[in-house]
Structures are given as structure tokens and as C-alpha cells.
Amino acid sequence: MKRVIQSRSQKRRGFTLIELLVVISIIAVLASLIAPAVQSARRAARKLECLNSIRNVGLAMQNFASQSGVLPTLTSDLSVTNAAGVSGKVYGAGWPIALLPALDSAALLKNLKQNAVQQGTGDSMIFTDEVALKVFTCPDDTDSHQRPGGLSFVVNSGFMPDTIWDSGETASAYMQPWVIDWNGDGRYSLEGITPLGSPNTFDAIDAGIETATGVFFRPNLTYTGSLDSLSVGDGSSTTILLSENLQAGLWYASRDSLVSFGSAHNLGFGIRIPTASGRPVAGLFTPAKPLQTIRAGVTDTTLLPDQWAVNRNLGAPVGTAPRPSSNHAGGVNTVFGDGSAKFINEQIDKEVYFKLLTSNGVNYFEQTLNQSNY
């Protein structure tokens, strides 16, 4: 007898509601674990892109210095003849203009000159082209990145008087942010307008000290920085050339506070710290050794808020906070005189930060910088 085997079709059983909820919850947990890692990777990529851009600007600085023997000045007067044959000068063109040929943008510089227009009835000319240059911006700087004229990087102008450090685009900021009476004799680093608004006479001692506190200055200071001057001074590997700044202006701006950074100091009538009566505190200043130490009173937050420090007051208006700043977590990207690009922690010690600004502090008795501190 044959046994008949009858096959029965098996019905597939679907997910129960509880099983479906478990699967969804597992997917949600995995997504929550992955999302921060993705965001972190994106932040790291933007930071790396920024570091690459500022390094390229630093290399352009190196190339410019190799060809001309000097670094570009903070600002300079640029002679222009436009396509219509009108001649004049773009007064106070910022340092990025000088770097355009070294950044493979010589054609852009030519177009800027051809399209410049006369301002008023004199010989003053202004650029009218608004061009976005990716190399001048950080992708985390949303106010500048991929924006016409956007600029995220600024150059080191050393110590500035607190009286005009945050004055933005006012006339005093346009004049001389480095005008300091270092030895208190009533004369200043630069002949022109003092922080007190009165005429002054030039003091070579003040000029020598002031140019030792930074790298980039206006050409009428009769000083032009070079890589060689850094080497024989504090050292190119311990002097900052470039930093990020969220309050930078346009890359063709002429105002000093829009294209440079530095540190503000409570100066009073000179670098000396005034008392409540307005008279300098005895013994806090030695004209023969002005940079021997950074006096605690100079950066005492009871006398001067530390808004000059790294990543302070990030929401300030454009031009009113010429200090290192960025939207990166914990610090800023910088470029040193030797071309190296480094991330500087926002918790850096004040004295270490000041020593990284100075280009020739060693000749004014500044204490040696310990490179393990940054």
C-alpha cells in the first residue's frame, strides 16, 4: 500500500507590532550613535579645509617675500589706470591685494584695476568688483565663506592701544592702531595723529619697539617686515603671521582693523598703567627694557577686559574685534613665519600669546618663549 504524503502550504507569519517597534527603536539608537560621528567628521573636514586655505595664503606670503625680499605691508597705496583711462590711487589697499599674483589670481588684479572708478573729484579710486575667493575664507565662517569679498584671515599687527582697538571703521582705526608712546615722552611711533587726537612728532625709539611687537604695518612707519627680520629676531617658527578672525572685513578693505589682528593694552599716557588719578604707577615701566616682561597690570581684566584674547566676544560687529577668533571648537588656525600652520588653543596663556605676536622682542629683553607652552 502506498502512503500518500500530503504537503500543506505554510503561511508566512508577519511582524507583530511589538517586533516592529523593537526594530524601529534599534534603528533609531544606531542613527543617534552615528549622527554625532557624521557631524564630527564634517566639522573636522571643515577645520582641515580652513587649515589648508590659511596655509596656502601663508605659502603665498612666502613666495611674495622670496620674490620681493620683504613681506607685504599691512596696507599700501596702489596706482591704478582703469579701462577708461582714468588714473589715480586706491589708498590703503589691504595686504590681500598684493598676494593675488602669488595666489594665481593676477588676472583678477588686472580686472580690479581696469574696473576701478574715481571717488569724488580727487585722485582717489575704489574697486567696484565684488569677487569671492575661496582661499581667503574658512568654511565655518558663514559670514564670509563663498561671499563676495569674504575674508576670514588677518595678519599680525602687534600691540594696539585699547583706546582704538575696537573702534571698527572709524577714522582713528583707519589712521594708526599702533600709535603708542612707549617711553612716555610725548612722541609716538608714527608722525600723524595720536590716540588723544593731537599732532605729534616721530620717535624712532617708539617705532623700533612697536615694530618689534608685530609683523605687518603701514609703509609710512618706514618699516617693512621680512622673513630675514623674523629669523634674526624672535624666530620665524615662533612668530604668528596669520590668524582667523570672524570680524574681518572685505579682502580688499583698507581699514587696519578689518585686515589685521593684535592685542589691546591699557596704555594711559604710554605703555605705563595709569592709577585712578591718571598718573603712571611708579616702577611698572622700564624704557630700556620695555618687553622684558608682560606686566600683570597691562592685561588685568579690572583695567581692561580680555576681549582681545582668542575667541572672545564672537558676536562683535565687523571690524570691532581684531583678535584671533573662529567657529572651530577650542581655538583658531594660524600660520607662522616658517610657513607652518598650527591650531592655537583658546586657553593659551596670555604671556605665551603675546610672545607669539612679537617679532623682535628678544632685542627688547622679552623673556624667551618656551615652545612646549603652545
DOFIBA-378253 format. One record per residue (C-alpha): residue number from 1; residue in three letters; y, z, x. Coordinates in steps of 0.25 Angstrom, whole numbers, plus 5000, padded with zeros to 4 digits. Example, Ala and Ser with C-alpha at 12.3 -4.5 7.8 and 13.67 -1.06 7.14 Angstrom:
# residues 2
(1,"Ala",(4982,5031,5049))
(2,"Ser",(4996,5029,5055))
//
This chain:
# residues 374
(1,"Met",(5000,5000,5000))
(2,"Lys",(5013,4996,5005))
(3,"Arg",(5024,5007,5006))
(4,"Val",(5037,5001,5001))
(5,"Ile",(5049,5007,5008))
(6,"Gln",(5061,5006,5000))
(7,"Ser",(5074,5006,5008))
(8,"Arg",(5086,5013,5002))
(9,"Ser",(5100,5009,5006))
(10,"Gln",(5108,5021,5011))
(11,"Lys",(5122,5023,5006))
(12,"Arg",(5133,5025,5017))
(13,"Arg",(5140,5039,5015))
(14,"Gly",(5155,5038,5018))
(15,"Phe",(5164,5049,5024))
(16,"Thr",(5167,5061,5016))
(17,"Leu",(5181,5065,5014))
(18,"Ile",(5179,5077,5024))
(19,"Glu",(5173,5068,5035))
(20,"Leu",(5185,5058,5033))
(21,"Leu",(5195,5069,5035))
(22,"Val",(5188,5074,5047))
(23,"Val",(5189,5060,5053))
(24,"Ile",(5203,5059,5050))
(25,"Ser",(5206,5073,5056))
(26,"Ile",(5199,5069,5069))
(27,"Ile",(5207,5056,5070))
(28,"Ala",(5220,5064,5067))
(29,"Val",(5217,5074,5078))
(30,"Leu",(5213,5063,5088))
(31,"Ala",(5226,5056,5085))
(32,"Ser",(5234,5069,5087))
(33,"Leu",(5228,5070,5100))
(34,"Ile",(5230,5056,5104))
(35,"Ala",(5245,5054,5099))
(36,"Pro",(5251,5064,5109))
(37,"Ala",(5244,5058,5120))
(38,"Val",(5249,5044,5116))
(39,"Gln",(5263,5049,5115))
(40,"Ser",(5262,5056,5128))
(41,"Ala",(5257,5043,5134))
(42,"Arg",(5269,5036,5128))
(43,"Arg",(5279,5046,5134))
(44,"Ala",(5272,5045,5147))
(45,"Ala",(5273,5030,5147))
(46,"Arg",(5288,5030,5143))
(47,"Lys",(5291,5040,5154))
(48,"Leu",(5283,5031,5164))
(49,"Glu",(5291,5019,5159))
(50,"Cys",(5304,5027,5161))
(51,"Leu",(5300,5031,5175))
(52,"Asn",(5297,5016,5178))
(53,"Ser",(5310,5012,5173))
(54,"Ile",(5318,5022,5181))
(55,"Arg",(5310,5019,5193))
(56,"Asn",(5314,5004,5192))
(57,"Val",(5328,5008,5191))
(58,"Gly",(5327,5017,5204))
(59,"Leu",(5320,5005,5211))
(60,"Ala",(5332,4996,5207))
(61,"Met",(5341,5007,5213))
(62,"Gln",(5332,5006,5226))
(63,"Asn",(5333,4991,5226))
(64,"Phe",(5348,4991,5224))
(65,"Ala",(5350,5001,5235))
(66,"Ser",(5341,4993,5244))
(67,"Gln",(5350,4980,5242))
(68,"Ser",(5364,4986,5242))
(69,"Gly",(5362,4999,5251))
(70,"Val",(5367,5008,5240))
(71,"Leu",(5363,5013,5226))
(72,"Pro",(5371,5008,5214))
(73,"Thr",(5383,5016,5211))
(74,"Leu",(5384,5024,5198))
(75,"Thr",(5393,5014,5192))
(76,"Ser",(5401,5003,5198))
(77,"Asp",(5412,4992,5194))
(78,"Leu",(5405,4979,5192))
(79,"Ser",(5413,4966,5193))
(80,"Val",(5410,4956,5182))
(81,"Thr",(5413,4942,5178))
(82,"Asn",(5408,4938,5165))
(83,"Ala",(5404,4925,5159))
(84,"Ala",(5418,4922,5154))
(85,"Gly",(5424,4924,5168))
(86,"Val",(5430,4938,5165))
(87,"Ser",(5430,4947,5177))
(88,"Gly",(5430,4962,5178))
(89,"Lys",(5423,4974,5181))
(90,"Val",(5413,4983,5174))
(91,"Tyr",(5418,4996,5178))
(92,"Gly",(5408,5007,5181))
(93,"Ala",(5395,4999,5178))
(94,"Gly",(5383,5008,5179))
(95,"Trp",(5373,5008,5190))
(96,"Pro",(5362,5001,5182))
(97,"Ile",(5371,4988,5183))
(98,"Ala",(5369,4988,5198))
(99,"Leu",(5354,4989,5196))
(100,"Leu",(5352,4977,5187))
(101,"Pro",(5349,4967,5198))
(102,"Ala",(5339,4977,5204))
(103,"Leu",(5332,4978,5191))
(104,"Asp",(5330,4963,5189))
(105,"Ser",(5342,4962,5180))
(106,"Ala",(5352,4954,5188))
(107,"Ala",(5353,4944,5176))
(108,"Leu",(5357,4955,5167))
(109,"Leu",(5368,4960,5176))
(110,"Lys",(5373,4945,5177))
(111,"Asn",(5373,4945,5161))
(112,"Leu",(5381,4958,5161))
(113,"Lys",(5392,4953,5169))
(114,"Gln",(5393,4940,5162))
(115,"Asn",(5394,4946,5148))
(116,"Ala",(5403,4958,5153))
(117,"Val",(5416,4958,5145))
(118,"Gln",(5430,4963,5149))
(119,"Gln",(5434,4976,5143))
(120,"Gly",(5449,4977,5140))
(121,"Thr",(5459,4970,5148))
(122,"Gly",(5456,4974,5162))
(123,"Asp",(5444,4970,5171))
(124,"Ser",(5434,4980,5165))
(125,"Met",(5422,4973,5160))
(126,"Ile",(5410,4978,5152))
(127,"Phe",(5396,4974,5150))
(128,"Thr",(5392,4970,5136))
(129,"Asp",(5377,4967,5137))
(130,"Glu",(5368,4978,5132))
(131,"Val",(5355,4976,5138))
(132,"Ala",(5343,4985,5138))
(133,"Leu",(5336,4987,5152))
(134,"Lys",(5322,4994,5151))
(135,"Val",(5323,4998,5165))
(136,"Phe",(5335,5007,5163))
(137,"Thr",(5329,5015,5152))
(138,"Cys",(5318,5025,5148))
(139,"Pro",(5309,5022,5136))
(140,"Asp",(5310,5037,5132))
(141,"Asp",(5326,5035,5132))
(142,"Thr",(5326,5030,5118))
(143,"Asp",(5342,5028,5118))
(144,"Ser",(5341,5019,5130))
(145,"His",(5327,5012,5131))
(146,"Gln",(5328,4998,5126))
(147,"Arg",(5342,5000,5122))
(148,"Pro",(5353,4990,5127))
(149,"Gly",(5360,4997,5139))
(150,"Gly",(5350,5008,5139))
(151,"Leu",(5350,5017,5151))
(152,"Ser",(5340,5029,5154))
(153,"Phe",(5342,5031,5169))
(154,"Val",(5354,5036,5176))
(155,"Val",(5358,5039,5191))
(156,"Asn",(5361,5052,5199))
(157,"Ser",(5376,5055,5200))
(158,"Gly",(5374,5069,5205))
(159,"Phe",(5382,5081,5201))
(160,"Met",(5393,5080,5190))
(161,"Pro",(5404,5089,5185))
(162,"Asp",(5400,5096,5172))
(163,"Thr",(5413,5093,5166))
(164,"Ile",(5410,5078,5165))
(165,"Trp",(5395,5078,5166))
(166,"Asp",(5392,5076,5151))
(167,"Ser",(5405,5069,5147))
(168,"Gly",(5398,5056,5144))
(169,"Glu",(5406,5043,5143))
(170,"Thr",(5420,5050,5145))
(171,"Ala",(5430,5046,5155))
(172,"Ser",(5426,5057,5164))
(173,"Ala",(5412,5053,5164))
(174,"Tyr",(5416,5039,5168))
(175,"Met",(5424,5044,5179))
(176,"Gln",(5417,5052,5190))
(177,"Pro",(5406,5062,5185))
(178,"Trp",(5404,5066,5200))
(179,"Val",(5419,5071,5202))
(180,"Ile",(5417,5085,5208))
(181,"Asp",(5425,5093,5216))
(182,"Trp",(5414,5099,5225))
(183,"Asn",(5423,5107,5235))
(184,"Gly",(5433,5111,5225))
(185,"Asp",(5445,5105,5232))
(186,"Gly",(5451,5097,5220))
(187,"Arg",(5446,5084,5225))
(188,"Tyr",(5434,5076,5220))
(189,"Ser",(5422,5067,5223))
(190,"Leu",(5429,5055,5218))
(191,"Glu",(5444,5051,5216))
(192,"Gly",(5447,5050,5202))
(193,"Ile",(5446,5059,5190))
(194,"Thr",(5441,5073,5192))
(195,"Pro",(5433,5081,5181))
(196,"Leu",(5446,5088,5178))
(197,"Gly",(5453,5075,5175))
(198,"Ser",(5463,5075,5187))
(199,"Pro",(5465,5066,5198))
(200,"Asn",(5458,5070,5211))
(201,"Thr",(5457,5066,5226))
(202,"Phe",(5444,5061,5233))
(203,"Asp",(5436,5072,5241))
(204,"Ala",(5425,5066,5250))
(205,"Ile",(5418,5079,5250))
(206,"Asp",(5416,5080,5235))
(207,"Ala",(5412,5065,5235))
(208,"Gly",(5402,5068,5246))
(209,"Ile",(5396,5080,5239))
(210,"Glu",(5396,5073,5225))
(211,"Thr",(5388,5060,5230))
(212,"Ala",(5378,5070,5236))
(213,"Thr",(5375,5075,5222))
(214,"Gly",(5370,5062,5217))
(215,"Val",(5367,5047,5220))
(216,"Phe",(5376,5038,5211))
(217,"Phe",(5391,5038,5210))
(218,"Arg",(5402,5029,5207))
(219,"Pro",(5407,5020,5218))
(220,"Asn",(5421,5025,5218))
(221,"Leu",(5415,5038,5224))
(222,"Thr",(5414,5030,5237))
(223,"Tyr",(5399,5033,5238))
(224,"Thr",(5387,5025,5235))
(225,"Gly",(5373,5031,5236))
(226,"Ser",(5361,5024,5243))
(227,"Leu",(5347,5027,5245))
(228,"Asp",(5350,5030,5260))
(229,"Ser",(5360,5040,5256))
(230,"Leu",(5349,5047,5248))
(231,"Ser",(5340,5047,5259))
(232,"Val",(5349,5053,5269))
(233,"Gly",(5353,5063,5258))
(234,"Asp",(5344,5071,5249))
(235,"Gly",(5333,5060,5250))
(236,"Ser",(5330,5049,5241))
(237,"Ser",(5318,5055,5235))
(238,"Thr",(5325,5068,5231))
(239,"Thr",(5337,5061,5224))
(240,"Ile",(5337,5056,5210))
(241,"Leu",(5343,5042,5207))
(242,"Leu",(5340,5040,5193))
(243,"Ser",(5336,5049,5181))
(244,"Glu",(5334,5047,5166))
(245,"Asn",(5346,5050,5157))
(246,"Leu",(5346,5050,5141))
(247,"Gln",(5361,5049,5140))
(248,"Ala",(5363,5037,5150))
(249,"Gly",(5372,5026,5145))
(250,"Leu",(5370,5011,5146))
(251,"Trp",(5365,5006,5159))
(252,"Tyr",(5378,4998,5161))
(253,"Ala",(5386,5010,5157))
(254,"Ser",(5398,5014,5166))
(255,"Arg",(5399,5029,5163))
(256,"Asp",(5394,5038,5174))
(257,"Ser",(5387,5048,5164))
(258,"Leu",(5379,5036,5158))
(259,"Val",(5373,5031,5170))
(260,"Ser",(5371,5044,5179))
(261,"Phe",(5366,5058,5179))
(262,"Gly",(5369,5070,5187))
(263,"Ser",(5370,5085,5185))
(264,"Ala",(5382,5093,5179))
(265,"His",(5389,5104,5187))
(266,"Asn",(5398,5115,5183))
(267,"Leu",(5409,5111,5193))
(268,"Gly",(5422,5118,5189))
(269,"Phe",(5432,5114,5200))
(270,"Gly",(5422,5109,5209))
(271,"Ile",(5407,5112,5210))
(272,"Arg",(5410,5127,5210))
(273,"Ile",(5407,5135,5198))
(274,"Pro",(5419,5140,5190))
(275,"Thr",(5420,5154,5185))
(276,"Ala",(5425,5158,5171))
(277,"Ser",(5439,5158,5178))
(278,"Gly",(5437,5143,5183))
(279,"Arg",(5437,5147,5197))
(280,"Pro",(5425,5143,5206))
(281,"Val",(5415,5154,5209))
(282,"Ala",(5416,5158,5224))
(283,"Gly",(5404,5155,5233))
(284,"Leu",(5398,5145,5223))
(285,"Phe",(5402,5132,5231))
(286,"Thr",(5402,5129,5246))
(287,"Pro",(5409,5116,5248))
(288,"Ala",(5402,5114,5261))
(289,"Lys",(5388,5115,5255))
(290,"Pro",(5390,5111,5240))
(291,"Leu",(5376,5107,5237))
(292,"Gln",(5369,5118,5245))
(293,"Thr",(5364,5124,5232))
(294,"Ile",(5365,5121,5218))
(295,"Arg",(5373,5133,5213))
(296,"Ala",(5367,5140,5201))
(297,"Gly",(5381,5141,5194))
(298,"Val",(5382,5126,5195))
(299,"Thr",(5371,5124,5185))
(300,"Asp",(5372,5137,5178))
(301,"Thr",(5370,5134,5163))
(302,"Thr",(5380,5144,5159))
(303,"Leu",(5391,5136,5166))
(304,"Leu",(5384,5122,5164))
(305,"Pro",(5373,5119,5154))
(306,"Asp",(5362,5112,5161))
(307,"Gln",(5363,5099,5153))
(308,"Trp",(5363,5091,5166))
(309,"Ala",(5349,5095,5168))
(310,"Val",(5337,5086,5166))
(311,"Asn",(5334,5083,5151))
(312,"Arg",(5345,5092,5145))
(313,"Asn",(5353,5088,5133))
(314,"Leu",(5345,5076,5130))
(315,"Gly",(5353,5072,5117))
(316,"Ala",(5366,5071,5124))
(317,"Pro",(5375,5059,5121))
(318,"Val",(5375,5047,5131))
(319,"Gly",(5382,5050,5144))
(320,"Thr",(5383,5065,5142))
(321,"Ala",(5371,5070,5149))
(322,"Pro",(5370,5063,5163))
(323,"Arg",(5357,5070,5167))
(324,"Pro",(5342,5067,5168))
(325,"Ser",(5336,5066,5155))
(326,"Ser",(5325,5059,5147))
(327,"Asn",(5316,5060,5135))
(328,"His",(5304,5062,5144))
(329,"Ala",(5297,5075,5143))
(330,"Gly",(5301,5085,5154))
(331,"Gly",(5310,5077,5163))
(332,"Val",(5316,5063,5167))
(333,"Asn",(5312,5051,5176))
(334,"Thr",(5321,5050,5189))
(335,"Val",(5321,5041,5201))
(336,"Phe",(5324,5046,5215))
(337,"Gly",(5331,5039,5227))
(338,"Asp",(5318,5035,5233))
(339,"Gly",(5314,5027,5220))
(340,"Ser",(5304,5037,5215))
(341,"Ala",(5304,5040,5200))
(342,"Lys",(5301,5055,5196))
(343,"Phe",(5301,5063,5183))
(344,"Ile",(5310,5075,5185))
(345,"Asn",(5307,5087,5176))
(346,"Glu",(5318,5092,5167))
(347,"Gln",(5315,5106,5172))
(348,"Ile",(5319,5103,5186))
(349,"Asp",(5326,5114,5194))
(350,"Lys",(5342,5112,5194))
(351,"Glu",(5343,5112,5209))
(352,"Val",(5332,5102,5211))
(353,"Tyr",(5338,5093,5201))
(354,"Phe",(5352,5094,5208))
(355,"Lys",(5345,5091,5221))
(356,"Leu",(5338,5079,5216))
(357,"Leu",(5352,5074,5211))
(358,"Thr",(5359,5076,5225))
(359,"Ser",(5358,5064,5235))
(360,"Asn",(5364,5071,5247))
(361,"Gly",(5364,5086,5244))
(362,"Val",(5358,5089,5258))
(363,"Asn",(5371,5085,5264))
(364,"Tyr",(5378,5095,5256))
(365,"Phe",(5368,5107,5258))
(366,"Glu",(5360,5105,5246))
(367,"Gln",(5346,5112,5247))
(368,"Thr",(5334,5103,5250))
(369,"Leu",(5327,5099,5238))
(370,"Asn",(5312,5103,5236))
(371,"Gln",(5305,5091,5231))
(372,"Ser",(5294,5099,5225))
(373,"Asn",(5304,5104,5215))
(374,"Tyr",(5305,5091,5207))
//
